[in-house]
Amino acid sequence: MEVQTSDLKQVRKAAGLTQAQLAQLTGVSRQTIIATERGDYAPSVYLALRIARALNTTVEEIFSLKEETQ
């Protein structure tokens, strides 16, 4: 299964935060936020929870699992 993070950018923008601001709030680099938004990086559970808390939402609102087709 693959983690989809396509909603992160939308939720972040709706919260009025820049990538740098979200990075600072969650204790990671701006590059980590960029990679997560692009889907190049799947965050740990701990980071996903910190992101959700910083955006005042749930992890499920931001991240989902994409089922692999066989």
C-alpha positions as CSV (number, residue, x, y, z in Angstrom):
1,M,0.0,0.0,0.0
2,E,1.1,3.5,-0.8
3,V,0.5,6.6,1.3
4,Q,-1.3,9.4,-0.5
5,T,-0.7,12.9,0.7
6,S,-2.4,14.9,-2.0
7,D,-4.7,16.7,0.6
8,L,-1.8,18.0,2.6
9,K,-1.1,21.0,0.4
10,Q,-4.8,21.9,0.3
11,V,-5.3,21.6,4.0
12,R,-2.1,23.6,4.7
13,K,-3.2,26.4,2.4
14,A,-6.7,26.5,3.9
15,A,-5.0,26.9,7.3
16,G,-3.1,29.9,5.9
17,L,0.3,28.4,6.5
18,T,3.4,28.4,4.3
19,Q,5.5,25.3,4.0
20,A,8.1,27.0,6.1
21,Q,5.6,27.8,8.9
22,L,4.3,24.2,8.9
23,A,7.8,22.9,9.0
24,Q,8.6,25.1,12.0
25,L,5.4,24.1,13.8
26,T,6.2,20.4,13.3
27,G,9.9,20.4,13.9
28,V,11.0,19.3,10.5
29,S,12.7,21.0,7.5
30,R,10.7,22.8,4.7
31,Q,12.1,20.2,2.4
32,T,10.4,17.4,4.4
33,I,7.1,19.2,4.0
34,I,7.7,19.7,0.3
35,A,8.6,16.0,-0.2
36,T,5.5,14.9,1.8
37,E,3.2,17.1,-0.2
38,R,4.6,15.7,-3.5
39,G,4.2,12.2,-2.2
40,D,8.0,11.5,-2.3
41,Y,8.1,10.9,1.5
42,A,5.7,9.0,3.7
43,P,5.8,10.6,7.2
44,S,6.1,8.5,10.3
45,V,3.0,8.2,12.5
46,Y,4.5,10.6,14.9
47,L,5.1,13.3,12.2
48,A,1.7,12.7,10.7
49,L,0.1,13.3,14.1
50,R,2.2,16.5,14.5
51,I,1.1,17.7,11.1
52,A,-2.5,17.0,11.8
53,R,-2.3,18.8,15.1
54,A,-0.6,21.8,13.6
55,L,-3.4,22.0,11.0
56,N,-6.1,21.4,13.5
57,T,-7.5,18.4,11.7
58,T,-7.2,14.6,11.7
59,V,-4.5,12.4,10.1
60,E,-7.3,10.7,8.1
61,E,-8.2,14.1,6.6
62,I,-4.7,14.6,5.2
63,F,-3.3,11.1,4.6
64,S,-4.9,8.0,3.1
65,L,-3.8,4.6,1.8
66,K,-3.9,3.8,-1.8
67,E,-4.7,0.1,-2.4
68,E,-2.4,-1.6,-4.9
69,T,-4.1,-3.3,-7.8
70,Q,-2.9,-6.8,-8.6
